[in-house]
Amino acid sequence: MSEPELSSSSSSFYIGSPMDTDTENSEQLYVHSISQAGRLLPSSSRWNSIEVDFNLFPHARDPSTYGSLPSRYSKSVDFKLTITNKTHFKRFVYAAGAIVFLILLVSLLLHFLLHNKNQHAAPKDLTLALQNALLFFDAQKSGVLPKDINMVKFRGDSGSEDGNSSLVGGFYDSGNNIKFSFPTAYTITLLSWSVIEYHQKYEDIGELDHIKNIIKWGSDYLLKLFIPANQTSTGSSTLFSQVGSTSNSTSPENDLNCWQRPEDMRYSRPVFSCDDSASDLAGEIIAALSAASLVFKEDQKYSISLTKTATELFSVVANVEEEPGRGFIQGTYTMKDDCGGEARGFYNSTGYMDELVWGGTWLFFATGNTSYLRYATEHLVSAQNEELSVDKGIFYWNNKLTAIEVLLTRLRFFFDLGYPYEESFILSTNNVDSLMCSYLSPTTHKTQGGLIFLKPNDYGSLEYAATSSFLSKLYSDYLDLLHRSGSGCIDGAEFSLQQLRDFSISQVNYILGDNPMGMSYMVGFGNNYPQHVHHRAASIPWDNQWHSCAQGTTWLNSEEPNPNELLGAMVGGPDQNDMFLDDRHKPWFTEPTISSNAGLVAALVALHDPPRKSNDVGLLGIDNFGIFHNVHLITQCR
């Protein structure tokens, strides 16, 4: 077969080494290009090739190995390649290669630097963040505010006639003017827990008295919520679940549809009450009063009043299973319309056993009476069975199970009482280890920016991330006190203390600005934070003028930033795509709550540097035995 003639649509090359002068002893490869191929093809001889011998290609291989290579292209372009000067062409190839190499190098460096910036940003000022976070609770106070220490200049007295003046005080739960007892009690429990563990850190930064003031403001109010049966006309105990309403039978204005500062409220504020079947509400109040009693253990009179009320309430709701004519009376407070019908749309409780176990556990720590611990451990499995699948591994106002297991694990680690509790203790420790493994697992849902997203179908993602941060750091401190380097997972994997702490700080850093939006979700922290927080008091000017609901609505609809800065408030946060809209009309993004901010406070103090001077705490800044102040190795009778 004759050789094809060269044309403008084909070019050929000889690939070899300039040292291959002995063609009989050296391997030679002849290649050519045609317009139907888009690549080099083997040539049958040197006659349809042009020698290119600048040694850029690998040494020649057997031409037969190329024959079966199919073209990547169905049709290629016509290269029309003509080389007139080998030296210039060689320089061009070297220069092109160098440019490509530099582009790749710069791209890699930029990727590394951006990734490094995201993962190892400058440390946040956790002292400032913690101090600001506590101020948010001052902005949420209801009642007659102390004039000498009111640090929020746009707040004044409000709700002074709540419950015919018998239910004055407490906190507005979020950006509205309603007081919900359930999240208030949870908030006080969690804040108290953070003080019990890390009081030396609070004291070191000058915030111990401040947070104790916040806790007492809440515990004083909680004491008002329980009326024993012998003080009621019905012969049944009463629990108040809510002050303020989303509807009003006597006026078109209410706490939901009226956009008004708390100080300007003139409409009636109904009170919702429950009987002793509201087991979850009772359990959370018991937990809050018990934990607070440990915070105020130096004020013996006040501490005893807290435990006395908690003990009396526990005896009413915990041990009664069935009564003639009433059936089983334990349940959730949102089951009954007159108790929690309205709260169902805000804080719907899906179970009650976790709150009763939670309350029993804290009451044991408050009194040292092991009958409460026995109750907690005997009902732990029931609480686990009651937990919803969508709530597994999440610590928040509706689910206390993970926190209970952390507390029981703490008891096992540092004050193991042995039989008959060890089975529940071991079960709890295994579950806590699994919880920590889930935080670190690559299969756990996290956003591209690194935020753990435990409830993908819900908003308010930061609330769950904050408590996850708190529990992981707290547990790492427990392990550190035992001089352990980490623990293990069910599948045999292990995790270290550093991994837990890295995870914990990553969530707080995300909240404080290390996220794809570059947005600090704490108001007043950093240079870029929400300006249109969904909050009545913050969005209406503090100008010594009374503003009606209609006037307040003007500010609700305003596109201007809030005239009052709600310092320290953590808003709801981004969606699962790390997107956030700073819009007052979108409360799922921009509304803060006391329950979510309590988790943030706990995480911040846990992550804060240990105190410069340690007294009764170690180098970690955690009080190892303070929680056991009232626990003694003496078995109490029921």
HELIX and SHEET records of a PDB file:
HELIX    1   1 ARG A   46  ASN A   48  5                                   3    
HELIX    2   2 PRO A   63  THR A   65  5                                   3    
HELIX    3   3 LYS A   86  GLN A  119  1                                  34    
HELIX    4   4 LEU A  126  ALA A  139  1                                  14    
HELIX    5   5 SER A  181  ASP A  204  1                                  24    
HELIX    6   6 LEU A  208  LEU A  223  1                                  16    
HELIX    7   7 ALA A  229  GLN A  231  5                                   3    
HELIX    8   8 PRO A  262  ASP A  264  5                                   3    
HELIX    9   9 SER A  279  VAL A  295  1                                  17    
HELIX   10  10 GLN A  300  VAL A  317  1                                  18    
HELIX   11  11 TYR A  333  MET A  335  5                                   3    
HELIX   12  12 ASP A  337  GLY A  340  1                                   4    
HELIX   13  13 ALA A  343  GLY A  345  5                                   3    
HELIX   14  14 MET A  353  THR A  367  1                                  15    
HELIX   15  15 THR A  370  GLU A  378  1                                   9    
HELIX   16  16 LEU A  380  GLU A  386  1                                   7    
HELIX   17  17 SER A  389  ASP A  391  5                                   3    
HELIX   18  18 LEU A  401  PHE A  414  1                                  14    
HELIX   19  19 GLU A  422  LEU A  440  1                                  19    
HELIX   20  20 SER A  461  LEU A  481  1                                  21    
HELIX   21  21 LEU A  497  ILE A  511  1                                  15    
HELIX   22  22 ARG A  536  SER A  539  1                                   4    
HELIX   23  23 CYS A  549  LEU A  556  1                                   8    
HELIX   24  24 PRO A  587  THR A  590  1                                   4    
HELIX   25  25 ILE A  594  LEU A  607  1                                  14    
HELIX   26  26 GLY A  626  PHE A  628  5                                   3    
SHEET    1   A 4 LEU A  41  PRO A  42  0                                        
SHEET    2   A 4 LEU A  29  ILE A  34 -1                                        
SHEET    3   A 4 SER A  10  ILE A  15 -1                                        
SHEET    4   A 4 GLU A  51  VAL A  52  1                                        
SHEET    1   B 3 LYS A 179  PHE A 180  0                                        
SHEET    2   B 3 THR A 238  VAL A 243 -1                                        
SHEET    3   B 3 PHE A 226  ILE A 227 -1                                        
SHEET    1   C 3 LYS A 179  PHE A 180  0                                        
SHEET    2   C 3 THR A 238  VAL A 243 -1                                        
SHEET    3   C 3 VAL A 271  CYS A 274 -1                                        
SHEET    1   D 2 GLU A 322  GLU A 323  0                                        
SHEET    2   D 2 GLY A 327  PHE A 328 -1                                        
SHEET    1   E 2 GLY A 486  GLY A 488  0                                        
SHEET    2   E 2 GLU A 494  SER A 496 -1                                        
END                                                                             
